[in-house]
Amino acid sequence: MTGVDLALVEQATISILVIIGCFFLAVGTLGLLRLPNVYNRMHATSKPTTLGTAAIFLAGFVQFGPAGAGLTSLVGIIFLFLTVPTGAHMIARAAQEIGVPFLGSVTWPTKHREADPDHPASHPEGDEHRDDE
């Protein structure tokens, strides 16, 4: 391959990665706007936006090479894959702790919650079960 062909392949790869990244980011945004509860929204924003942002970072790596800004892109990808699942898990656990109910017949595994009748996750319908008011 000549230098011109290699540059054309590089630019095409960058363009494809940016388009893929924008597609996944748009899907994540639509999921955030359209899905009904925190659990579905959390899933819709964590999965596609991680893939979309990673694709854009990868395009940056292809553009800038393995040194400088390209290395920063690779570090950004690693950072995303380590932090986004952790953040999504923490959001889901926080929603569970404050008693946000699932839709339909989906439930949490509640081994340690069954012993605590005052825990909000034990009563997703609200605080009507308490007699101390």
C-alpha atoms as a printed R data frame, in Angstrom:
    type eleno elety resid chain resno       x       y      z
1   ATOM     1    CA   MET     A     1   0.000   0.000  0.000
2   ATOM     2    CA   THR     A     2   1.203   3.467 -0.743
3   ATOM     3    CA   GLY     A     3   1.174   6.380  1.668
4   ATOM     4    CA   VAL     A     4  -1.971   7.807  0.095
5   ATOM     5    CA   ASP     A     5  -3.842   4.514  0.424
6   ATOM     6    CA   LEU     A     6  -2.748   4.135  4.044
7   ATOM     7    CA   ALA     A     7  -3.897   7.670  4.876
8   ATOM     8    CA   LEU     A     8  -7.244   6.974  3.202
9   ATOM     9    CA   VAL     A     9  -7.718   3.774  5.233
10  ATOM    10    CA   GLU     A    10  -6.777   5.644  8.406
11  ATOM    11    CA   GLN     A    11  -9.289   8.428  7.739
12  ATOM    12    CA   ALA     A    12 -12.001   5.908  6.834
13  ATOM    13    CA   THR     A    13 -11.350   3.988 10.063
14  ATOM    14    CA   ILE     A    14 -11.544   7.183 12.104
15  ATOM    15    CA   SER     A    15 -14.784   8.192 10.388
16  ATOM    16    CA   ILE     A    16 -16.364   4.784 10.942
17  ATOM    17    CA   LEU     A    17 -15.372   4.765 14.620
18  ATOM    18    CA   VAL     A    18 -16.792   8.263 15.162
19  ATOM    19    CA   ILE     A    19 -20.046   7.312 13.409
20  ATOM    20    CA   ILE     A    20 -20.333   4.141 15.512
21  ATOM    21    CA   GLY     A    21 -19.598   6.168 18.648
22  ATOM    22    CA   CYS     A    22 -22.215   8.776 17.807
23  ATOM    23    CA   PHE     A    23 -24.765   6.039 17.088
24  ATOM    24    CA   PHE     A    24 -24.246   4.405 20.487
25  ATOM    25    CA   LEU     A    25 -24.318   7.759 22.261
26  ATOM    26    CA   ALA     A    26 -27.597   8.628 20.512
27  ATOM    27    CA   VAL     A    27 -29.087   5.244 21.499
28  ATOM    28    CA   GLY     A    28 -28.059   5.864 25.121
29  ATOM    29    CA   THR     A    29 -29.635   9.311 25.047
30  ATOM    30    CA   LEU     A    30 -32.891   7.959 23.605
31  ATOM    31    CA   GLY     A    31 -32.904   5.243 26.251
32  ATOM    32    CA   LEU     A    32 -32.481   7.847 28.964
33  ATOM    33    CA   LEU     A    33 -35.404   9.853 27.603
34  ATOM    34    CA   ARG     A    34 -37.765   7.004 26.733
35  ATOM    35    CA   LEU     A    35 -37.362   4.259 29.338
36  ATOM    36    CA   PRO     A    36 -39.690   4.221 32.344
37  ATOM    37    CA   ASN     A    37 -37.630   3.793 35.520
38  ATOM    38    CA   VAL     A    38 -34.201   4.281 37.022
39  ATOM    39    CA   TYR     A    39 -33.074   0.684 36.454
40  ATOM    40    CA   ASN     A    40 -33.871   0.691 32.743
41  ATOM    41    CA   ARG     A    41 -32.434   4.172 32.289
42  ATOM    42    CA   MET     A    42 -29.273   3.214 34.125
43  ATOM    43    CA   HIS     A    43 -28.801   0.232 31.843
44  ATOM    44    CA   ALA     A    44 -29.552   2.284 28.729
45  ATOM    45    CA   THR     A    45 -27.033   4.948 29.631
46  ATOM    46    CA   SER     A    46 -24.223   2.754 30.903
47  ATOM    47    CA   LYS     A    47 -23.915   0.155 28.138
48  ATOM    48    CA   PRO     A    48 -24.289   2.136 24.904
49  ATOM    49    CA   THR     A    49 -22.550   5.247 26.124
50  ATOM    50    CA   THR     A    50 -19.556   3.204 27.251
51  ATOM    51    CA   LEU     A    51 -19.310   1.619 23.809
52  ATOM    52    CA   GLY     A    52 -19.904   4.941 22.050
53  ATOM    53    CA   THR     A    53 -17.339   6.841 24.059
54  ATOM    54    CA   ALA     A    54 -14.834   3.991 23.725
55  ATOM    55    CA   ALA     A    55 -15.286   4.052 19.934
56  ATOM    56    CA   ILE     A    56 -14.618   7.794 19.859
57  ATOM    57    CA   PHE     A    57 -11.562   7.361 22.097
58  ATOM    58    CA   LEU     A    58 -10.380   4.598 19.772
59  ATOM    59    CA   ALA     A    59 -10.766   6.981 16.829
60  ATOM    60    CA   GLY     A    60  -8.544   9.394 18.734
61  ATOM    61    CA   PHE     A    61  -5.970   6.649 19.187
62  ATOM    62    CA   VAL     A    62  -6.008   5.885 15.450
63  ATOM    63    CA   GLN     A    63  -5.655   9.602 14.676
64  ATOM    64    CA   PHE     A    64  -2.845  10.425 17.106
65  ATOM    65    CA   GLY     A    65  -0.982   7.130 17.375
66  ATOM    66    CA   PRO     A    66   0.372   5.343 20.444
67  ATOM    67    CA   ALA     A    67   2.090   8.399 21.965
68  ATOM    68    CA   GLY     A    68   0.718  11.600 23.481
69  ATOM    69    CA   ALA     A    69  -3.005  12.075 22.860
70  ATOM    70    CA   GLY     A    70  -3.331   8.509 21.556
71  ATOM    71    CA   LEU     A    71  -2.082   7.142 24.857
72  ATOM    72    CA   THR     A    72  -4.531   9.405 26.656
73  ATOM    73    CA   SER     A    73  -7.313   7.868 24.549
74  ATOM    74    CA   LEU     A    74  -6.308   4.364 25.602
75  ATOM    75    CA   VAL     A    75  -6.189   5.416 29.249
76  ATOM    76    CA   GLY     A    76  -9.646   6.940 28.800
77  ATOM    77    CA   ILE     A    77 -10.989   3.637 27.464
78  ATOM    78    CA   ILE     A    78  -9.544   1.725 30.419
79  ATOM    79    CA   PHE     A    79 -10.955   4.319 32.820
80  ATOM    80    CA   LEU     A    80 -14.408   4.014 31.231
81  ATOM    81    CA   PHE     A    81 -14.479   0.232 31.425
82  ATOM    82    CA   LEU     A    82 -13.479   0.354 35.086
83  ATOM    83    CA   THR     A    83 -15.732   3.159 36.315
84  ATOM    84    CA   VAL     A    84 -18.978   2.998 34.337
85  ATOM    85    CA   PRO     A    85 -20.033  -0.495 35.526
86  ATOM    86    CA   THR     A    86 -19.155   0.476 39.096
87  ATOM    87    CA   GLY     A    87 -21.180   3.674 38.850
88  ATOM    88    CA   ALA     A    88 -24.159   1.866 37.328
89  ATOM    89    CA   HIS     A    89 -24.018  -0.746 40.084
90  ATOM    90    CA   MET     A    90 -23.917   1.959 42.751
91  ATOM    91    CA   ILE     A    91 -26.904   3.764 41.190
92  ATOM    92    CA   ALA     A    92 -28.892   0.515 41.109
93  ATOM    93    CA   ARG     A    93 -28.025  -0.309 44.717
94  ATOM    94    CA   ALA     A    94 -28.908   3.220 45.852
95  ATOM    95    CA   ALA     A    95 -32.255   2.962 44.064
96  ATOM    96    CA   GLN     A    96 -32.863  -0.368 45.754
97  ATOM    97    CA   GLU     A    97 -31.930   1.037 49.171
98  ATOM    98    CA   ILE     A    98 -34.444   3.889 48.910
99  ATOM    99    CA   GLY     A    99 -37.135   1.480 47.723
100 ATOM   100    CA   VAL     A   100 -37.543   2.267 44.020
101 ATOM   101    CA   PRO     A   101 -39.721  -0.609 42.735
102 ATOM   102    CA   PHE     A   102 -39.123  -2.658 39.623
103 ATOM   103    CA   LEU     A   103 -41.716  -2.885 36.887
104 ATOM   104    CA   GLY     A   104 -43.829  -6.005 36.624
105 ATOM   105    CA   SER     A   105 -42.868  -9.158 38.495
106 ATOM   106    CA   VAL     A   106 -39.100  -8.510 38.632
107 ATOM   107    CA   THR     A   107 -37.674  -8.505 42.169
108 ATOM   108    CA   TRP     A   108 -34.353  -8.226 43.962
109 ATOM   109    CA   PRO     A   109 -32.893 -11.262 45.672
110 ATOM   110    CA   THR     A   110 -33.912 -10.394 49.244
111 ATOM   111    CA   LYS     A   111 -32.302 -12.901 51.631
112 ATOM   112    CA   HIS     A   112 -31.042 -10.276 54.078
113 ATOM   113    CA   ARG     A   113 -34.023  -7.916 53.587
114 ATOM   114    CA   GLU     A   114 -36.736 -10.357 54.689
115 ATOM   115    CA   ALA     A   115 -35.718 -10.057 58.319
116 ATOM   116    CA   ASP     A   116 -36.178  -6.247 58.318
117 ATOM   117    CA   PRO     A   117 -39.861  -5.350 57.859
118 ATOM   118    CA   ASP     A   118 -39.093  -1.599 58.158
119 ATOM   119    CA   HIS     A   119 -36.635  -1.563 55.255
120 ATOM   120    CA   PRO     A   120 -38.040   0.441 52.273
121 ATOM   121    CA   ALA     A   121 -37.068  -2.286 49.809
122 ATOM   122    CA   SER     A   122 -39.320  -4.696 51.694
123 ATOM   123    CA   HIS     A   123 -42.349  -2.485 50.959
124 ATOM   124    CA   PRO     A   124 -42.122  -0.887 47.502
125 ATOM   125    CA   GLU     A   125 -45.557   0.684 47.815
126 ATOM   126    CA   GLY     A   126 -44.249   3.300 50.245
127 ATOM   127    CA   ASP     A   127 -44.376   4.074 53.936
128 ATOM   128    CA   GLU     A   128 -48.013   3.044 54.542
129 ATOM   129    CA   HIS     A   129 -46.840  -0.011 56.504
130 ATOM   130    CA   ARG     A   130 -45.373   2.018 59.388
131 ATOM   131    CA   ASP     A   131 -47.419   2.597 62.499
132 ATOM   132    CA   ASP     A   132 -45.087   5.108 64.171
133 ATOM   133    CA   GLU     A   133 -46.581   8.242 62.552
